[in-house]
């Protein structure tokens, strides 16, 4: 056995490993550690909204950035947008 192993390219799998699919999923979801400067107000609002959604604020910010930059919307956002459009027209 080697004395030292290089885990720098390793992947974190949360919880017990139950299947190969779980490992494959973790490998696809790798993220890059970065540092950015954001306004204090943005961080405070993100933390409040993330707490209301039951997720961490970095997860919440990542979701919002994906939506803004890549144009990806989750199903709940799409449904909310459609409901606003439909009910606005029927209220007139």
DSSP file (Angstrom, degrees, kcal/mol; ACC not computed):
  #  RESIDUE AA STRUCTURE BP1 BP2  ACC     N-H-->O    O-->H-N    N-H-->O    O-->H-N    TCO  KAPPA ALPHA  PHI   PSI    X-CA   Y-CA   Z-CA
    1    1 A X              0   0    0      0, 0.0     2,-0.1     0, 0.0     3,-0.0   0.000 360.0 360.0 360.0 148.4    0.0    0.0    0.0
    2    2 A X        -     0   0    0      1,-0.1     3,-0.1     2,-0.0     0, 0.0  -0.405 360.0-138.7 -73.1 155.4    1.0    3.6   -0.6
    3    3 A X  S    S+     0   0    0      1,-0.2     2,-0.4    -2,-0.1    -1,-0.1   0.857  88.7  30.8 -79.9 -37.3    1.8    5.8    2.3
    4    4 A X        -     0   0    0      2,-0.0     2,-0.4    -3,-0.0    -1,-0.2  -0.968  67.3-163.1-127.3 138.7    0.0    8.8    0.8
    5    5 A X        -     0   0    0     -2,-0.4     2,-0.8    -3,-0.1     0, 0.0  -0.913  20.9-127.4-117.8 147.2   -3.0    9.0   -1.6
    6    6 A X        +     0   0    0     -2,-0.4     3,-0.3     1,-0.1    -2,-0.0  -0.841  32.8 165.1 -97.5 108.7   -4.0   11.9   -3.7
    7    7 A X    >   +     0   0    0     -2,-0.8     3,-1.9     1,-0.2    -1,-0.1   0.176  42.7 111.3-104.0  15.5   -7.7   12.7   -3.0
    8    8 A X  T 3  S+     0   0    0      1,-0.3    -1,-0.2     3,-0.0    -2,-0.0   0.779  84.2  41.3 -63.8 -26.2   -7.6   16.2   -4.7
    9    9 A X  T 3  S+     0   0    0     -3,-0.3    -1,-0.3     2,-0.1    -2,-0.1   0.172  92.7 124.5-104.3  16.5   -9.8   15.0   -7.6
   10   10 A X    <   -     0   0    0     -3,-1.9     2,-0.4     1,-0.1    -3,-0.1  -0.240  54.8-130.9 -73.7 164.7  -12.1   13.0   -5.3
   11   11 A X        -     0   0    0     19,-0.0     2,-0.5     2,-0.0    16,-0.1  -0.947  12.2-128.5-120.7 139.3  -15.8   13.5   -5.2
   12   12 A X        -     0   0    0     -2,-0.4     2,-0.6    14,-0.2     0, 0.0  -0.756  19.2-168.2 -87.6 124.7  -18.0   13.9   -2.1
   13   13 A X        -     0   0    0     -2,-0.5     2,-0.2     2,-0.1     4,-0.1  -0.966  19.3-137.0-112.3 116.2  -20.9   11.5   -1.9
   14   14 A X        -     0   0    0     -2,-0.6    12,-0.0     2,-0.1    -2,-0.0  -0.509  63.7  -5.8 -76.9 137.3  -23.3   12.6    0.9
   15   15 A X  S    S-     0   0    0     -2,-0.2     2,-0.1     2,-0.1    -2,-0.1  -0.103 112.5 -24.8  75.9-176.7  -24.7    9.8    3.1
   16   16 A X        -     0   0    0      1,-0.1     2,-0.6     2,-0.0    -2,-0.1  -0.415  68.7-113.6 -69.7 144.0  -24.3    6.1    2.6
   17   17 A X        +     0   0    0      1,-0.2    -1,-0.1    -2,-0.1     3,-0.1  -0.684  41.4 167.9 -80.3 119.8  -23.5    4.9   -0.9
   18   18 A X        +     0   0    0     -2,-0.6     2,-0.3     1,-0.3    -1,-0.2   0.667  58.4   3.6-106.8 -23.0  -26.5    2.8   -2.0
   19   19 A X     >  -     0   0    0      1,-0.1     4,-1.2     0, 0.0    -1,-0.3  -0.985  65.2-110.1-158.2 164.7  -25.9    2.4   -5.7
   20   20 A X  H  > S+     0   0    0     -2,-0.3     4,-2.7     1,-0.2     5,-0.2   0.836 116.4  62.4 -66.0 -33.1  -23.5    3.1   -8.6
   21   21 A X  H  > S+     0   0    0      1,-0.2     4,-2.4     2,-0.2    -1,-0.2   0.865  99.6  54.0 -61.5 -36.2  -26.1    5.6   -9.9
   22   22 A X  H  > S+     0   0    0     -3,-0.2     4,-1.9     2,-0.2    -1,-0.2   0.900 110.4  46.1 -64.9 -40.7  -25.6    7.7   -6.8
   23   23 A X  H  X S+     0   0    0     -4,-1.2     4,-2.0     2,-0.2    -2,-0.2   0.925 112.2  50.5 -66.9 -44.8  -21.9    7.8   -7.3
   24   24 A X  H  X S+     0   0    0     -4,-2.7     4,-1.6     1,-0.2    -2,-0.2   0.889 109.8  51.5 -60.2 -39.9  -22.3    8.7  -11.0
   25   25 A X  H  X S+     0   0    0     -4,-2.4     4,-1.3     1,-0.2    -1,-0.2   0.906 108.4  50.9 -63.7 -42.2  -24.7   11.5  -10.1
   26   26 A X  H  < S+     0   0    0     -4,-1.9    -1,-0.2     1,-0.2    -2,-0.2   0.867 107.6  53.7 -64.4 -35.7  -22.2   12.9   -7.6
   27   27 A X  H >< S+     0   0    0     -4,-2.0     3,-0.8     1,-0.2    -1,-0.2   0.859 108.7  48.8 -67.3 -34.6  -19.5   12.9  -10.3
   28   28 A X  H 3< S+     0   0    0     -4,-1.6    -1,-0.2     1,-0.2    -2,-0.2   0.771 104.7  60.8 -74.5 -25.8  -21.7   14.9  -12.7
   29   29 A X  T 3< S+     0   0    0     -4,-1.3    -1,-0.2    -5,-0.1    -2,-0.1   0.099  70.6 144.0 -93.2  23.2  -22.6   17.5  -10.0
   30   30 A X    <   -     0   0    0     -3,-0.8     2,-0.3     1,-0.0    -3,-0.1  -0.343  31.1-161.4 -64.3 142.9  -19.1   18.7   -9.4
   31   31 A X        -     0   0    0     -2,-0.0     2,-0.5     0, 0.0    -1,-0.0  -0.829  15.5-119.1-123.4 162.0  -18.9   22.4   -8.6
   32   32 A X        -     0   0    0     -2,-0.3     2,-0.4     0, 0.0    -2,-0.0  -0.881  22.5-129.3-105.2 130.5  -16.1   24.9   -8.7
   33   33 A X        +     0   0    0     -2,-0.5     2,-0.3     2,-0.0     0, 0.0  -0.642  41.7 161.4 -76.4 128.5  -15.1   26.8   -5.6
   34   34 A X        -     0   0    0     -2,-0.4     2,-0.4     2,-0.0     0, 0.0  -0.899  33.5-132.3-142.1 169.5  -15.0   30.5   -6.3
   35   35 A X        +     0   0    0     -2,-0.3     2,-0.3     2,-0.0    -2,-0.0  -0.992  27.6 167.9-130.2 125.9  -15.0   33.8   -4.4
   36   36 A X        -     0   0    0     -2,-0.4     2,-0.6     2,-0.0    -2,-0.0  -0.934  31.6-124.0-132.4 158.4  -17.2   36.7   -5.4
   37   37 A X        +     0   0    0     -2,-0.3     2,-0.3     0, 0.0    -2,-0.0  -0.909  32.2 178.3-105.4 124.5  -18.1   40.0   -3.6
   38   38 A X        -     0   0    0     -2,-0.6     2,-0.0     1,-0.0    -2,-0.0  -0.898  35.4 -96.2-123.1 153.1  -21.8   40.6   -3.1
   39   39 A X     >  -     0   0    0     -2,-0.3     4,-1.8     1,-0.1     3,-0.3  -0.356  31.5-122.4 -64.0 146.3  -23.6   43.5   -1.5
   40   40 A X  H  > S+     0   0    0      1,-0.2     4,-2.5     2,-0.2     5,-0.2   0.871 112.7  57.3 -57.3 -38.4  -24.6   42.9    2.2
   41   41 A X  H  > S+     0   0    0      1,-0.2     4,-2.4     2,-0.2    -1,-0.2   0.886 104.3  51.8 -61.5 -39.8  -28.3   43.5    1.2
   42   42 A X  H  > S+     0   0    0     -3,-0.3     4,-2.5     2,-0.2    -1,-0.2   0.920 110.7  47.7 -63.5 -44.1  -28.2   40.8   -1.4
   43   43 A X  H  X S+     0   0    0     -4,-1.8     4,-2.4     2,-0.2    -2,-0.2   0.916 111.9  49.7 -64.3 -43.8  -26.8   38.3    1.1
   44   44 A X  H  X S+     0   0    0     -4,-2.5     4,-2.0     2,-0.2    -2,-0.2   0.931 113.7  44.7 -62.1 -46.2  -29.4   39.2    3.8
   45   45 A X  H  X S+     0   0    0     -4,-2.4     4,-2.8     1,-0.2     5,-0.3   0.912 112.6  52.2 -65.0 -42.1  -32.3   38.9    1.3
   46   46 A X  H  X S+     0   0    0     -4,-2.5     4,-2.6    -5,-0.2     5,-0.2   0.903 109.1  50.0 -61.3 -41.8  -30.9   35.6    0.0
   47   47 A X  H  X S+     0   0    0     -4,-2.4     4,-2.1     2,-0.2    -1,-0.2   0.907 112.6  46.9 -64.6 -41.3  -30.6   34.1    3.5
   48   48 A X  H  X S+     0   0    0     -4,-2.0     4,-1.9     2,-0.2    -2,-0.2   0.937 115.9  43.6 -65.7 -46.6  -34.2   35.1    4.3
   49   49 A X  H  X S+     0   0    0     -4,-2.8     4,-1.7     1,-0.2    -2,-0.2   0.878 113.2  51.8 -68.5 -36.7  -35.6   33.8    1.1
   50   50 A X  H  X>S+     0   0    0     -4,-2.6     5,-2.5    -5,-0.3     4,-0.9   0.895 108.1  52.0 -65.3 -39.4  -33.6   30.6    1.3
   51   51 A X  H  <5S+     0   0    0     -4,-2.1     3,-0.5     1,-0.2    -2,-0.2   0.901 108.4  51.1 -64.2 -39.7  -34.8   30.0    4.8
   52   52 A X  H  <5S+     0   0    0     -4,-1.9    -1,-0.2     1,-0.2    -2,-0.2   0.855 112.7  46.4 -63.4 -34.8  -38.4   30.4    3.6
   53   53 A X  H  <5S-     0   0    0     -4,-1.7    -1,-0.2     2,-0.2    -2,-0.2   0.576 114.1-120.0 -83.8 -10.2  -37.7   27.8    0.9
   54   54 A X  T  <5S+     0   0    0     -4,-0.9     2,-0.3    -3,-0.5    -3,-0.2   0.789  76.0 105.4  77.6  27.9  -35.9   25.5    3.3
   55   55 A X  S   <S-     0   0    0     -5,-2.5    -1,-0.3    -6,-0.1    -2,-0.2  -0.827  77.4 -86.7-129.8 170.4  -32.6   25.5    1.5
   56   56 A X     >  -     0   0    0     -2,-0.3     4,-2.3     1,-0.1     5,-0.2  -0.414  37.4-118.2 -74.2 155.7  -29.2   27.0    2.2
   57   57 A X  H  > S+     0   0    0      1,-0.2     4,-2.7     2,-0.2     5,-0.2   0.835 113.6  53.4 -69.4 -30.1  -28.6   30.5    0.9
   58   58 A X  H  > S+     0   0    0      2,-0.2     4,-2.3     1,-0.2    -1,-0.2   0.886 109.7  48.7 -69.5 -36.6  -25.8   29.4   -1.5
   59   59 A X  H  > S+     0   0    0      2,-0.2     4,-2.2     1,-0.2    -2,-0.2   0.915 112.7  48.8 -64.0 -42.9  -28.1   26.8   -3.0
   60   60 A X  H  X S+     0   0    0     -4,-2.3     4,-2.2     2,-0.2    -2,-0.2   0.920 111.8  48.2 -63.4 -44.8  -30.8   29.4   -3.4
   61   61 A X  H  X S+     0   0    0     -4,-2.7     4,-2.7     1,-0.2    -1,-0.2   0.902 110.1  52.3 -62.6 -40.7  -28.3   31.9   -5.0
   62   62 A X  H  X S+     0   0    0     -4,-2.3     4,-2.6     1,-0.2    -1,-0.2   0.910 109.1  50.3 -62.1 -41.8  -27.1   29.2   -7.4
   63   63 A X  H  X S+     0   0    0     -4,-2.2     4,-2.1     2,-0.2    -1,-0.2   0.921 112.3  46.6 -61.3 -44.8  -30.6   28.4   -8.4
   64   64 A X  H  X S+     0   0    0     -4,-2.2     4,-2.4     2,-0.2    -2,-0.2   0.885 112.2  50.1 -66.9 -39.0  -31.4   32.1   -9.1
   65   65 A X  H  X>S+     0   0    0     -4,-2.7     4,-3.3     2,-0.2     5,-0.5   0.914 109.6  51.1 -64.8 -42.3  -28.1   32.6  -11.0
   66   66 A X  I  X>S+     0   0    0     -4,-2.6     4,-1.8     1,-0.2     6,-1.3   0.913 111.8  48.3 -59.4 -41.9  -28.9   29.5  -13.2
   67   67 A X  I  X5S+     0   0    0     -4,-2.1     4,-0.7     4,-0.2    -2,-0.2   0.921 117.7  40.1 -64.1 -44.8  -32.3   31.0  -13.9
   68   68 A X  I  <5S+     0   0    0     -4,-2.4    -2,-0.2     2,-0.1    -1,-0.2   0.908 125.8  32.5 -72.9 -43.2  -30.9   34.4  -14.8
   69   69 A X  I  <5S+     0   0    0     -4,-3.3    -3,-0.2    -5,-0.2    -2,-0.2   0.909 131.6  28.1 -85.3 -44.1  -27.8   33.3  -16.7
   70   70 A X  I  <<S-     0   0    0     -4,-1.8    -3,-0.2    -5,-0.5    -2,-0.1   0.535  98.8-123.5 -97.9  -7.2  -28.9   30.1  -18.4
   71   71 A X     << +     0   0    0     -4,-0.7     2,-0.4    -5,-0.5    -4,-0.2   0.688  57.1 152.7  74.3  17.3  -32.6   30.8  -18.6
   72   72 A X        -     0   0    0     -6,-1.3     2,-0.4    -9,-0.1    -1,-0.3  -0.655  22.6-171.7 -83.7 134.9  -33.5   27.7  -16.7
   73   73 A X        -     0   0    0     -2,-0.4     2,-0.1    -3,-0.1    -9,-0.0  -0.969  17.9-131.5-123.0 141.4  -36.7   27.7  -14.7
   74   74 A X     >  -     0   0    0     -2,-0.4     4,-2.1     1,-0.1     3,-0.3  -0.484  33.3-103.4 -84.6 167.1  -37.9   25.2  -12.2
   75   75 A X  H  > S+     0   0    0      1,-0.2     4,-2.6     2,-0.2     5,-0.2   0.867 118.6  54.4 -59.4 -41.6  -41.4   23.8  -12.5
   76   76 A X  H  > S+     0   0    0      1,-0.2     4,-2.3     2,-0.2    -1,-0.2   0.898 109.4  48.0 -62.6 -40.9  -42.8   25.9   -9.6
   77   77 A X  H  > S+     0   0    0     -3,-0.3     4,-2.3     2,-0.2    -1,-0.2   0.909 112.2  49.4 -65.2 -41.9  -41.6   29.1  -11.1
   78   78 A X  H  X S+     0   0    0     -4,-2.1     4,-2.2     2,-0.2    -2,-0.2   0.915 111.8  48.1 -64.3 -43.5  -43.1   28.3  -14.5
   79   79 A X  H  X S+     0   0    0     -4,-2.6     4,-2.7     2,-0.2    -2,-0.2   0.916 111.2  50.9 -63.4 -43.5  -46.4   27.4  -12.9
   80   80 A X  H  X S+     0   0    0     -4,-2.3     4,-2.2     1,-0.2    -1,-0.2   0.913 110.5  49.0 -60.7 -42.9  -46.5   30.6  -10.9
   81   81 A X  H  X S+     0   0    0     -4,-2.3     4,-1.8     1,-0.2    -1,-0.2   0.908 112.7  47.5 -64.2 -41.8  -45.7   32.7  -14.0
   82   82 A X  H  X S+     0   0    0     -4,-2.2     4,-2.5     2,-0.2    -2,-0.2   0.900 110.1  52.4 -66.7 -41.0  -48.5   30.9  -16.0
   83   83 A X  H  X S+     0   0    0     -4,-2.7     4,-2.9     1,-0.2     5,-0.3   0.910 108.5  50.9 -61.9 -42.1  -51.0   31.3  -13.2
   84   84 A X  H  X S+     0   0    0     -4,-2.2     4,-1.7     1,-0.2    -1,-0.2   0.911 112.0  47.4 -61.3 -41.8  -50.3   35.1  -13.0
   85   85 A X  H  X S+     0   0    0     -4,-1.8     4,-1.3     2,-0.2    -2,-0.2   0.909 116.5  42.9 -66.5 -42.2  -50.8   35.4  -16.7
   86   86 A X  H  X S+     0   0    0     -4,-2.5     4,-1.7     1,-0.2    -2,-0.2   0.940 116.8  44.1 -72.1 -48.1  -54.1   33.4  -16.7
   87   87 A X  H  X S+     0   0    0     -4,-2.9     4,-1.3     1,-0.2    -1,-0.2   0.785 108.3  58.8 -72.5 -25.5  -55.7   34.9  -13.6
   88   88 A X  H  < S+     0   0    0     -4,-1.7     4,-0.5    -5,-0.3    -1,-0.2   0.915 108.4  46.1 -65.8 -41.6  -54.7   38.5  -14.6
   89   89 A X  H >< S+     0   0    0     -4,-1.3     3,-0.7     1,-0.2    -2,-0.2   0.871 112.8  48.7 -69.3 -37.8  -56.7   38.1  -17.9
   90   90 A X  H 3< S+     0   0    0     -4,-1.7    -1,-0.2     1,-0.2    -2,-0.2   0.726 101.5  64.6 -76.3 -20.5  -59.8   36.6  -16.2
   91   91 A X  T 3<        0   0    0     -4,-1.3    -1,-0.2     1,-0.2    -2,-0.2   0.675 360.0 360.0 -76.2 -16.5  -59.9   39.3  -13.5
   92   92 A X    <         0   0    0     -3,-0.7    -1,-0.2    -4,-0.5    -2,-0.1   0.470 360.0 360.0 -74.7 360.0  -60.6   42.0  -16.1
